[in-house]
């Protein structure tokens, strides 16, 4: 009978490192006291692991040690601290103990909740360490938001997460899933959010940081993660801060002409808005975890395929756990007061007016609309062919609740202007429409309206070459080059594909 694993308290983790004897290094902290160092000293036997601790609070001292910085709480500052302190360790201790010691540096640069302000505390934490004596070092860095209301509690949370990071780097580095879960040990996801995580260096040459980020969402350490077109992991506030945002939600399996046309047209209209003109807009393609889990279990290969396709055509990608649009808008509002535009199809617009999604809100759909449109938000709606619309209604949850104008016409397009919602919501919809919170997309390509991603995906799997005409050329190129979404597999006579 196996024994239950011992619960590792924060002090137990620190003491384990202190007593191990393999790890020796520096703890450098700016902005929230020496919270991580304090845990190691209180745990006892700190001389076994700590060569130096420091805290350069004064900007003049900090600049003289690490150089001037445009922002003191930033990834750049953290990386400068790690580099400077690690070089000092090697210069001063390599000859004395380099052949038997794994050197490490932990650093953080943090802003806790201000006594005068209302902003949450946040900070950058990182550890640079050797896996074996004389080995080249590897890095783990993360960005954390401290959610406690009191400054003292935020400092305590920072100390716990810092110890979790160091312990995880030493003992869980070969099990990224366990490493990620352990970041919230003894503190919980209601007190901290980790919205960016990156492994780098020789030890992690085969690690895909996008998958690590996805596991942050899966394990509840954050509700959203972001990737650059290159696939690099981004910290959302660095990208969104005080910029207008245009976002399109989709499954992107695969990315089709419709997806790109919708976003291009919506962005063109967005750029003409008086509040947006002349400003630096960030354009984002967003996928919800609901979409990623549509087939049941999380498929890492499928997830990476979608991110690769979007990145290949130059889009920044957001993966979120926000099923409702009002929650997605609230997320952007953390970082920007500028205008937010949301590009969507008729089907998504109907979902917004489906009251079942707001049963958890005391004010129901009215509360959700108030939250969504409270500060300069606009929906840009792509039209749908009537045949597709009627098919959607027959299979959708709102069948029988909605009517369509000019239903006798087989050629009519369903737009934001002629869409009918449930009777008791018509005045609400008319108010949003007439006050330009909802607007139809203009300039769209009618030739694309018959393209549906599920149909394209099936054609790819069936080796039907017509799929290539339905996606941008660069998307077709990356699908064929990397054999994404079942491309290149031999179709069976009955339809399914085999690897």
Secondary structure by P-SEA (a helix, b strand, c coil): cccccccccaaaaaaaaaacccccbbbbbccccaaaaaaaaaacccccccccccccccaaaaaaacccccccccaaaaaaaaaaaaaaaaaccccccccccccbbbbbbbcccccccccccccccbbbbbcccccbbbbbbbbbbbccccaaaaaaaaaaaaaaaaaaaccccccaaaaaaacccccccccccccbbbbbccccccccaaaaaaaaaaacccccccccccccccccccccccbbbbbbbcccccccaaaaaaaaaaaaaaaacccccccbbbbbbbbccccccccccccaaaaaaaaaaaaaabbbbbbbccccaaaaaaaaaaccccbbbbbbcaaaaaaaacccccccccccaaaaaaaaaccbbbbbbbbbcaaaaaaaaaacccccccccccccccccccccccccccccaaaaaaaaaaaccbbbbcccccccccccaaaaaaaaaaccccccccccaaaaaaaaaaccccccccccccccccc
